[in-house]
Amino acid sequence: MKVLVTGISGYLASVVTPRLLGDDEVEEVRGVDLQYPQNIDTTNSKLVFIKKDVRAPDIVDSFSEIDVLFHFAFIVTPNVPYDEIDSINIEGSKNIFNAAAKAGVKHILYTSSVAAYGADPTHKLPLKEDSPLKPNEDWYYSRTKGAVERFLNEFEQKYPDIKVTRFRPAIFLGPNIDNPFSTLLKSPVIMDFGYDAKIEWVWDQDVADAIYLAFKKRKAGIYNLGGENPLTWKEITEVTGKEIMQVDLNSESGRELFSQLLTSLDRGSAEWLDKPMKYPILVDSSKARKELGWQPKYDSAGAIKAFLSLEAETDGQTTSNR
């Protein structure tokens, strides 16, 4: 079996790809990206790297003899203009899926996000896979994930013989993760802006487990992937033992501090913090447990503790090497 992985140099691909390289059933892992992967074993003879943009008109040429597509290429933390993000995240995904269909790929595995549901006060929680998607138009990540899922709805009707598996993971934590929430967790003092919204976390290796299980079991469908037992920021301070700074958003000073936090970040990262902190996106992951046999190692608190433990270990090694 030959598989193709888009975004091979990205974070999630670096967690999933080693499992594919170690699978005796997989004879070739073809990685497509504009950057050569740094966080996987590039000496493995199964790995074939193709330097190509997912939007390339001739991307179909990269799919020769490919049986399974893992589509991970997606801009998560924006460092390019928003029209470029839409071009890559939405149009690039459409291009990849259409190329896979044209090349006769049998199974597509795509990692969406709980952000596709949108941060919406009218949601009935916890969200199940058939809950309505209400992506936020003013949150780039939610909007683009929602757009790709809408396209896949049509794609699956057009190509009923292709297995399509979608994953909607909660907020990632892992050894090398770098996102707005991991930055807040690493801060010595955690700011509590008074929102009661809980946040759900999931460990990166647990997400990789679910993806690999679906691949091995040839499972199609949609699967929520949450660590469960979500936490408010106040509860996070209790779990981590960190100090908490209460910020009153009804006061002028509190609103100014919150504004300063958001403006200190790039626009996209600010959107990540603004939306889910106000309206929770909590999911029911029982379908993945039942159909895939998924057994995540960590719940939300466990993922946070594991992340901070690894951060402390890394900091200690850095200090000892000075």
N, C-alpha and C positions, 0 to 999 in steps of 0.2 A: 504494500500500500504506500502511496505517495501523498504527502500532505503539503499544503501551502499555508504559510503563516504571514499575514500582513502585519506591519508594525513590529517586525522581529526585534528591533532595537529598543522597543518600548518596555515599560515596567511590567505589565501583565504578561507579555510574551516571554519575558525573561524568567518568569515563574512557571509558566506552562511548558515552554519548549523543552527543558531538560527531561520532562516526562515522556515527551514524544521521541526524543533522541534515544532514550533508554528502553523504548518499546520494541520488542522483537518483531512485532507485526508491521512496524513502520520501517520501510526501507530507505525513504528519503524525506527530509524536511526542507522544503524550499522556502527561504525567508525573503520577503520583499520589503524593502525600506529604502530611504535615502541615506541612512547612516548605517555603517557596519555595526553589528551587535557587539557590545562590550561585556555584557553580564552573563553570557552563556559560553559553553565550551565550543569555541569556534574551530577546534582541531578535530572535532568529531567528523568522520568521513561521510556521515549521513547528511550533514548540513550543506546546503547549496544556497549561496547568497546572490540575490538579484537586486541590483541598485536601480530602483524604479519608483516613480511617483504613482500612487494609487489612482490618480486621475488620468494617467497616460492612456491615449487612445488605443495603443497596441498592448495593453496589459494582458489581453487574452492570450498572447504568445507565451506568457509565463505559466499558463495553466496546462500545458501539454502533459498528458498522462496523470494529471492530479485527480485524486479520488475525494479528498476532504479539504475544505477550506476553513481555517480559523481566522476570522477577521477581527484584529485588535487595533488596527491603525485608526487613531482618533486623537485629536488635540484635546487634552484634559485641562491643562493649565495654560491659558492663552499667552502667547508672546508674539502673536501676529495680529494684523487687523481682523475685524470680525467678518468681513466679506471673504477673507482667505480661510477663516475657520469654517464657514459655511461651505466653501468650495471643497475643502478637504473632508470634513466630517460627513456632509450630506452627499454632495455630488461624487466624491471619491468612493463612498460606500456603495452608492448606486452603480457606479462603474465596475466595482469589484464584483458585486453580486451578478450583474448582467454578464460579465465575462465568465464567471463560474458556470452560469447556466449554459452559455454558448459552448463552453469547453466540455460539458457533460459531467461536471462535478456532482457526486451523489449525496454529499452531506455538507451543510454549511453550519458552522457554530459561530455565533455572533454575541459579543458581550455588550449589552446595552447597559442600563443603570436604573436604580430606583428613581433617579432624577427624571426619567421619562414619564413617571406618574405625575410629576409636578408637585410643588409645594402649594397645597390648596386647602383652605379651611373647611371646604365642603366634603373632603374625602372621608369615607367611612373606614376607620382603621381597626385592625391591620389590613393593609391592601393585599388582595389576592391577585393572581395572574390575570383574572378576567375583570378586575376593577378598571374603571375608565381611565384612560390616559388624559391628563390635563396639563401638558407641559407649559411651563412659564415662558411666555414670549420675551420677557425681559431678563431671562437667565439663559445665557448662550448654551450651556451644557444641556439643560433640560430641553430647550427648544430643538437642538440638533439631534439629540437622542430620540425625541418624540417624532421628528421628521423621518428618521431612518426607520423607525418602527412602523410608521404609516406606509412607507414604501414596501416594507416586508410583507405587510398584510396583502397588498396587491400582488407582490412577487410570488407568494405562496399559492395564491389562486391561479396564477398564470403557469406555475411550474409545480403541480401537485406531486410529481414523482421525486422531487428533491426534498430530502429531509432538511428542515431548518430548525435549529435549536437556538433559542434566545435566553440569555441570562441577565437578570436584573439584580446585580449585587448592591449592597449598602455601601457606606463609605469605607474604603480600604484602609487597613493599617498593615504594615509589614516592615521588615528590617531596613529597607532603603527608600521607603515611601516619602515623598515630598509634596504635600498639598496643604491648603490653608488650615485644615483641621489638625494635621500633625504638627504644624507650626505652633498652634495654640496649645496643644498638649505638652510641647517641650518647654513652654514658658514657665518660669519659676512661680508665677502667680497667674491664676486663671480668673478671667473677668466673667462675672455673672451679670448679664444685662436684664435679668428678671423674667426672661422668657421661660414658660413652663414646658415648652416643646422638648420632647425627648429625642435623642439622636441614636441611631442604630449603627453599629460598627461591625466589620467582618474582617477576619484575618486573610491575608493574600493567599496563603497556602491552602486555606479552606475553600476559597474560590476556585483555585486551580484543581482541587480535588473534584469539585462538582463538574467542571468543564471536562476533565479527563474521564470521569465516570460516564457522562453523556456520550462522549466519543466512543468509548469502549462498548457501551450498551446500544449504540446506534439509536439513541433516543432523540426524537423530535419533540418540539413543544416549547413552552415558556416556563422559566424557573426563577422564582425569587431566591436570592441568596443573602440572608441576613443572619447576624450572629445572635439575634434575639436579646431579650432583657435590656432594652434601650435605656439610656441614662440622660437625665438633665445635666446641665453644667454643674449644678450644686452637687449632684450625686457623683459626678466625675471627680470633684475635689475630695470627696469622702473616700473614693476608691484609690486615688493617687496619693492622698495625704498632703496635697499641695495647698498653699494658701489661696483664699478666695477674695476677690475684690468685688464688692457689691456696687453695681453701677445703676443709678436711678435714671431711667430714660425719660422720666417725667420732669427731671430737673434740667436746667440749661447746661450745667457742667457735664451731666451724664450724656446728654445728646451730643455735646461737642466731642467728648471722649470717643463715643461710638463712631462719630463722623471721622475723627482722626484715624481710628483703626481702619475703617474702610478705605479712606484715601491713601493710607500708607501701602495698600495693596494695589495690584493691577486690577483693572475693572472686572475681569473675569473671576479672579479670586474673591473679590468683594461680593460678587453675586453668589458665590458658593456659600459664604457666611451669612449673607443677609436672608436668603429665602428659607433654608432648612431650619435656621434658628428661630424663625417666627412660626412656621407651620411644619409639623413633623411629617416625615415620609417613612412610615413604619410598615414592614411587610410580614406576611405570613409565609414562612419558608417550608411548611409541612409537605408541600408537593414534591420538592427536591428530596426531602428525607424519605418519602414513601416510594417515589418512582425511581430515583437514582441510587437510593441507599446512602445518601449523603449524611455524614456524621461530622459536623464541624468540631474542631478541637477546642475553639474558644467561643464564648459568648462575647457580648460587647465589653464587659468589664475585663474579661480575660485577655481580649485583644489589646486593650489599652495598657494593661499591666505588662504584657509581653513586649509591646512596642517600647514602653518607657524603660523596661529592664535592659533591652538591647541597646537603647540609646545611652543608658548609664554605663554599660559595659564598653561601648565604643568610646565614650568620653574618657573613661578610665584608661583605656589602652593608649589614647592620644596623649593623655597627660604623662603616662609612664614613658612614652617614647620621646618626650621633649628633652 
